[in-house]
Amino acid sequence: MQTNFSLAQLADPQMQESEKILRSCVHCGFCTATCPTYLLLGDELDSPRGRNYPIKDMLESGRPATPEIVTHLDRCLTCLSCMTTCPSGVHYMHLVDHARGHVEATYRRPLADRAMRALLAFALPDRTRFRLAMLGGAAAKPLAPLLARLPVVGKRVAAMLALAPTRFSGRSFAEKPGVFAPSAPVARRRRVALMTGCAQPGLRPEINEATIRLLNRFGIEVVVAKDEGCCGALVHHMGHEHDAHRQAKRNIDAWTAEIDGEGLEAILITASGCGTTVKDYGFMLRADAAYAEKAKRVSALTRDVAEYLTTLDLGAPTRATGQAVAYHSACSMQHGQKITDAPKTLLRAMGFKVKDVPESHICCGSAGVYNILQPEISGRLKARKQANIARTKPEIVAAGNIGCMTHLESGLGAPIVHTVELIDWATGGPTPRRLDGAGA
């Protein structure tokens, strides 16, 4: 793609990167074949190739974003399927993040839209506020069907209420800062940090609990670093760059203290959406003199939990397994981190009969807060994904991302659990909560 950025514009590292990305696009259209919004809507402007043109025009001209550009950018799930498909290596994620930052800096959204986004940015990244929001959501949940009949604002609130759980867990031991030592002494000490995150401890604390149990069982010391928290992905994808960087820096400081202290072999993430963002910290903060090197070091140590488990000798399962498991590959896992085989390999090694889901490369529609802000498109993608999962006739559905799990659970027809819960169970841990008859 030909570009016409000025030398002054290209002095900005972010603009320089976006210009490079735009120039790598050759308009081949391969991305349209796997873009969820293009498949559903058939509008070129709802494809990555189609969005690139208005993004280029907006950034080159320096003009404020228009309602039309905002509409099509907001419809993008950032599933990154286009990056897997693209033969030219267009790094669409960095381009669309830059465009969204420009939107937030130059475009004034309607009041209701601003209010909803501000609420999500305020409540979700903080564990305490998120728990309070869940309690409020559970109380208002019966109103969801009525609100769904109202215009856009009502539909968004209805979508948010539909995701609210009806059962709650107390504070988990897995979210408290501290060191969790192996259950038996080992010859060589291995030490990792576990990111507990923001929403996951409130929605499914059992995921991080299973991770700690499993790692301790195999001789790994686990540390939950003091002051770590939200990875910044939720606000980052809404264009709130300052808040995203602030949250990233807090985590970098927390993990750097551990790296420089007793050392870390890896920083483990159990939510693949978070993992994609943390692995990108080095890029996000590349121009920050105080954090560039620390961010790069943190990103280099970051591993998805399934990615790390493949480095361990887990041995044979200690209990009978053999259940048919449909593995749902989150977009952030397969497209963002390029991890495709590791979770399935682990499950097969534990004796599960792993089923590949048809159209596994197509997003389920969760995408952070997309299922709240774009409920109609998200709902269509959810129905499509659930139908494809059902075709495998699974006894269990496994996944590696809390957003997908929460989004798909209602109406799925089979319990959905984290991959690490199944591996923990197969190697001596307790029965996963969802398999033990406990609801959402």
C-alpha positions in Angstrom: 0.0 0.0 0.0 1.4 3.4 -1.0 1.7 5.9 1.9 2.3 9.7 2.0 3.3 10.4 5.6 5.4 13.5 6.1 8.9 13.4 7.6 7.6 15.2 10.7 4.9 12.5 11.2 7.5 9.7 10.8 9.6 11.2 13.6 6.9 9.7 15.9 7.9 6.0 16.5 4.2 5.0 16.6 3.4 6.6 13.3 6.6 5.2 11.8 5.5 1.7 12.8 2.0 2.1 11.4 3.4 3.4 8.1 5.6 0.3 7.9 2.6 -1.9 8.6 0.4 -0.2 6.0 3.1 -0.4 3.4 3.3 -4.2 3.9 -0.3 -4.7 2.9 -0.6 -5.8 -0.8 -4.4 -5.7 -1.0 -4.5 -9.5 -1.7 -7.7 -10.0 0.3 -6.7 -13.3 2.0 -7.8 -11.7 5.3 -11.4 -11.4 4.1 -11.7 -15.2 4.1 -11.1 -15.5 7.8 -12.3 -12.1 9.2 -15.5 -12.8 11.3 -17.1 -9.4 10.7 -16.6 -9.7 7.0 -18.0 -13.2 6.9 -21.1 -12.1 8.8 -21.7 -8.6 7.3 -20.1 -8.8 3.8 -18.9 -5.2 3.9 -15.4 -4.5 2.7 -15.0 -1.8 5.4 -15.6 -4.6 8.0 -12.5 -6.5 6.8 -8.9 -5.8 7.8 -8.0 -4.8 4.2 -11.0 -2.5 4.1 -10.2 -0.9 7.5 -6.6 -0.2 6.4 -7.6 2.4 3.9 -9.6 4.7 6.2 -7.0 4.2 9.0 -4.3 5.3 6.5 -6.3 8.3 5.5 -7.1 9.3 9.1 -3.5 9.0 10.3 -1.9 10.6 7.2 -4.2 13.6 7.3 -4.2 13.9 11.1 -7.9 14.6 10.9 -10.2 13.6 13.7 -11.9 10.2 13.3 -15.3 10.2 11.7 -18.4 8.4 12.8 -18.1 6.0 9.9 -14.5 5.1 10.7 -15.4 4.6 14.4 -18.3 2.3 13.5 -16.1 0.0 11.5 -13.2 0.1 13.9 -15.5 -0.7 16.8 -16.8 -3.7 14.9 -13.3 -5.2 14.7 -12.9 -8.0 17.3 -9.1 -7.8 17.3 -9.2 -11.6 16.9 -6.1 -11.4 14.8 -7.2 -14.2 12.5 -6.1 -11.9 9.7 -2.5 -12.0 11.0 -2.5 -15.8 10.8 -3.9 -15.7 7.3 -1.9 -12.8 5.8 1.0 -13.9 3.5 2.6 -10.5 3.8 3.0 -10.4 7.5 0.8 -7.3 8.1 0.8 -6.6 11.9 -2.8 -5.6 12.1 -2.9 -5.6 15.9 -0.4 -2.8 16.3 -2.1 -0.8 13.5 -5.6 -1.0 14.9 -4.3 -0.2 18.4 -2.8 3.0 17.1 -6.0 3.8 15.2 -8.1 3.3 18.3 -5.8 5.6 20.3 -6.3 8.2 17.6 -10.1 7.7 17.8 -10.2 8.2 21.6 -8.0 11.4 21.3 -10.0 13.0 18.5 -13.6 11.7 18.5 -16.3 12.5 21.0 -18.6 9.6 21.3 -22.3 9.9 22.2 -22.9 10.3 25.9 -24.3 6.8 26.4 -21.4 5.2 24.6 -18.9 7.2 26.7 -20.7 6.3 29.9 -20.7 2.5 29.1 -17.0 2.5 28.2 -16.1 4.5 31.2 -18.0 2.1 33.4 -16.2 -0.9 31.9 -12.8 0.7 32.2 -13.5 1.6 35.8 -15.0 -1.7 37.0 -13.3 -4.5 35.2 -9.6 -4.0 35.8 -10.0 -3.8 39.6 -10.8 -7.0 41.5 -12.8 -5.3 44.3 -14.9 -3.1 41.9 -15.4 -6.1 39.6 -16.8 -8.2 42.4 -19.2 -5.4 43.4 -20.2 -5.1 39.8 -20.9 -8.8 39.7 -23.2 -8.5 42.7 -25.1 -5.7 41.1 -25.3 -7.6 37.9 -26.7 -10.7 39.6 -29.4 -8.6 41.3 -30.4 -7.0 38.0 -30.1 -10.1 35.9 -33.9 -10.7 35.7 -34.2 -7.4 33.8 -32.0 -8.6 31.0 -34.7 -9.9 28.7 -36.7 -6.6 29.0 -33.6 -4.5 28.4 -32.6 -6.5 25.3 -35.8 -5.2 23.6 -34.6 -1.6 24.0 -32.2 0.4 21.6 -28.5 0.1 21.7 -27.9 1.1 25.3 -30.5 -1.4 26.6 -29.0 -4.2 24.5 -25.5 -3.5 25.9 -26.7 -3.5 29.5 -28.7 -6.7 28.8 -25.6 -8.3 27.4 -23.6 -7.3 30.4 -26.2 -8.7 32.8 -26.4 -11.9 30.9 -22.7 -12.5 31.6 -23.1 -11.9 35.3 -22.7 -15.1 37.4 -25.3 -16.2 39.9 -23.0 -18.0 42.2 -20.0 -16.4 43.9 -16.8 -17.6 45.5 -14.9 -15.8 48.3 -11.4 -14.5 48.0 -9.1 -17.3 46.9 -5.8 -18.2 48.3 -4.5 -18.0 44.8 -4.9 -14.3 44.5 -3.1 -13.3 47.6 0.6 -12.2 47.2 2.9 -14.9 48.5 5.0 -17.9 47.7 3.6 -21.4 47.2 6.3 -24.0 47.7 6.4 -27.5 46.1 4.7 -30.3 48.1 8.0 -32.3 48.0 11.7 -31.2 47.9 13.3 -31.3 44.5 16.9 -31.4 43.3 16.8 -28.3 41.2 14.7 -25.4 42.3 12.3 -24.0 39.6 10.5 -20.8 40.4 7.7 -19.0 38.4 5.4 -16.1 38.9 1.7 -16.6 38.3 -0.4 -13.7 37.0 -3.7 -13.8 38.8 -5.4 -11.0 36.7 -8.5 -8.9 37.3 -11.7 -10.6 36.3 -10.7 -14.3 36.5 -10.2 -14.5 40.3 -13.8 -13.3 40.7 -15.3 -15.4 37.9 -13.3 -18.6 38.2 -10.8 -18.7 41.1 -10.5 -22.5 40.6 -8.3 -21.9 37.5 -5.4 -20.3 39.3 -5.9 -22.7 42.3 -5.5 -25.7 39.9 -2.4 -24.1 38.4 -0.7 -23.7 41.7 -1.6 -27.2 42.9 -0.4 -28.7 39.6 2.9 -26.8 39.5 3.6 -27.5 43.2 2.9 -31.2 42.6 5.7 -31.3 40.0 8.2 -29.4 42.0 7.7 -25.8 40.8 7.6 -23.0 43.3 5.0 -20.4 42.5 5.0 -16.8 43.5 2.1 -14.3 43.3 3.9 -11.0 43.1 2.8 -8.2 45.3 0.9 -5.4 43.4 0.4 -7.3 40.1 -3.0 -6.9 38.6 -4.8 -6.3 35.4 -2.6 -6.7 32.3 -4.1 -3.6 30.7 -5.7 -5.4 27.7 -9.3 -4.3 28.4 -8.5 -0.6 28.3 -5.8 -0.9 25.7 -8.3 -2.3 23.1 -10.6 0.6 24.0 -7.9 3.1 23.0 -7.1 4.2 26.6 -3.3 4.0 26.0 -2.3 6.0 29.1 -4.3 3.7 31.5 -3.0 0.5 29.7 0.6 1.7 30.1 0.0 2.5 33.7 -1.3 -1.0 34.4 1.5 -2.6 32.4 4.1 -0.7 34.3 2.6 -1.8 37.7 3.0 -5.4 36.6 6.5 -4.9 35.2 7.6 -3.4 38.5 6.0 -6.3 40.5 7.7 -9.0 38.4 11.0 -7.2 38.0 11.3 -7.2 41.8 10.9 -11.0 41.7 13.3 -11.4 38.8 16.0 -9.3 40.5 15.3 -10.9 43.8 15.1 -14.7 44.0 14.7 -15.0 40.2 12.0 -16.3 37.9 12.1 -19.0 35.3 8.9 -17.8 33.7 5.9 -15.5 34.2 2.8 -17.7 33.7 -0.5 -16.6 32.3 -3.7 -18.6 32.6 -5.8 -16.3 30.4 -4.6 -16.2 26.8 -6.0 -12.7 26.2 -3.8 -11.4 29.0 -0.9 -13.4 27.7 -1.0 -11.8 24.2 -0.9 -8.4 25.8 1.9 -9.1 28.4 4.0 -10.7 25.6 3.6 -7.3 23.8 4.7 -5.1 26.7 8.2 -4.8 25.1 6.6 -3.2 22.0 4.0 -1.2 24.0 6.7 0.5 26.1 9.6 0.5 23.6 9.8 4.3 23.6 9.7 4.7 27.4 13.3 5.1 28.5 12.6 4.0 32.1 10.6 0.9 31.1 11.7 -0.3 27.6 14.3 -2.8 28.8 12.3 -4.0 31.8 9.3 -4.5 29.6 11.3 -6.4 27.0 12.6 -8.7 29.8 9.1 -9.4 31.2 7.7 -10.1 27.7 10.6 -12.6 27.0 9.8 -14.5 30.2 6.1 -14.7 29.7 4.5 -18.1 28.9 1.0 -19.4 28.6 0.5 -22.1 31.2 0.0 -24.7 28.6 3.2 -23.6 26.8 5.1 -24.0 30.0 3.6 -27.3 31.0 5.0 -28.9 27.8 8.5 -28.4 29.3 7.6 -30.6 32.3 7.5 -34.4 32.5 4.0 -34.9 33.8 4.1 -38.7 33.4 1.0 -40.8 33.0 -2.4 -39.8 34.4 -3.1 -41.1 37.9 -6.8 -41.5 37.4 -9.0 -42.9 34.5 -9.8 -40.3 31.9 -10.8 -41.0 28.3 -13.6 -38.3 28.1 -14.3 -36.7 24.7 -13.0 -33.2 25.0 -13.7 -30.5 22.4 -10.8 -28.0 22.6 -11.8 -24.4 21.9 -8.7 -22.5 20.8 -9.1 -18.8 21.8 -8.1 -16.3 19.2 -5.6 -14.8 21.6 -4.0 -18.2 21.9 -3.9 -19.4 18.3 -3.6 -16.1 16.5 -2.1 -13.8 19.1 0.4 -16.1 20.6 0.6 -18.8 17.8 0.1 -21.6 20.3 -2.0 -24.2 18.6 -0.8 -27.7 19.5 0.4 -27.5 23.1 -3.0 -27.6 24.9 -4.2 -30.5 22.7 -1.0 -32.4 23.1 -1.2 -32.1 26.9 -4.8 -33.2 27.0 -4.1 -36.3 24.8 -1.1 -37.2 27.0 -3.5 -37.2 30.0 -5.7 -39.7 28.2 -8.5 -37.4 27.0 -10.0 -37.9 23.5 -9.5 -34.5 22.0 -11.9 -33.3 19.3 -11.0 -30.5 16.9 -13.9 -27.9 16.6 -14.9 -27.1 13.0 -14.1 -23.5 12.0 -11.8 -23.3 15.0 -10.1 -20.3 13.5 -13.3 -18.2 13.7 -13.8 -16.0 16.8 -16.5 -17.0 19.3 -17.4 -13.3 19.7 -16.2 -12.7 23.3 -13.1 -10.5 22.5 -12.7 -8.7 25.8 -15.7 -6.4 26.2 -16.8 -6.8 22.6 -19.7 -9.1 23.7 -21.0 -6.1 25.7 -20.3 -3.3 23.2 -21.3 -5.2 20.1 -23.9 -7.7 21.4 -25.6 -8.5 18.0 -22.5 -9.5 16.1 -21.1 -11.2 19.2 -24.3 -13.2 19.7 -24.2 -14.4 16.1 -20.6 -15.6 16.5 -21.4 -17.3 19.8 -24.3 -19.2 18.2 -22.0 -20.2 15.3 -19.2 -21.4 17.7 -21.6 -23.3 20.0 -23.1 -25.1 17.0 -19.7 -26.1 15.8 -18.7 -27.4 19.2 -21.9 -29.4 19.5 -21.0 -31.2 16.2 -18.1 -32.8 18.0 -20.5 -34.3 20.6 -18.2 -33.5 23.6 -18.5 -34.6 27.2 -16.3 -31.6 28.2 -15.2 -28.4 26.5 -11.7 -27.2 27.3 -10.3 -23.7 26.7 -7.5 -21.4 27.9 -9.2 -18.0 28.1 -11.6 -16.8 30.8 -13.4 -14.4 28.4 -14.3 -17.2 25.9 -15.3 -19.5 28.8 -17.7 -17.0 30.3 -19.1 -16.0 26.9 -19.7 -19.6 25.7 -20.9 -21.2 28.9 -24.6 -20.3 28.7 -26.4 -22.7 26.4 -23.3 -24.7 25.4 -24.7 -28.1 26.4 -21.4 -29.3 28.0 -19.3 -28.0 30.9 -16.5 -25.8 29.8 -13.3 -25.8 31.9 -9.8 -24.6 31.7 -7.2 -26.9 30.2 -5.1 -26.7 33.3 -8.1 -27.8 35.5 -8.3 -31.1 33.5 -4.5 -31.7 33.7 -4.6 -31.0 37.5 -7.5 -33.4 37.8 -5.8 -36.1 35.7 -2.7 -35.9 37.8 -4.3 -36.1 41.2 -6.2 -32.9 41.8 -9.8 -32.5 42.8 -12.7 -32.8 40.2 -13.1 -29.4 38.4 -16.0 -27.4 39.9 -18.0 -27.4 36.6 -17.6 -31.2 36.3 -18.7 -31.7 39.9 -22.2 -30.2 39.2 -21.5 -26.7 40.3 -23.1 -24.0 38.1 -21.9 -20.6 37.1 
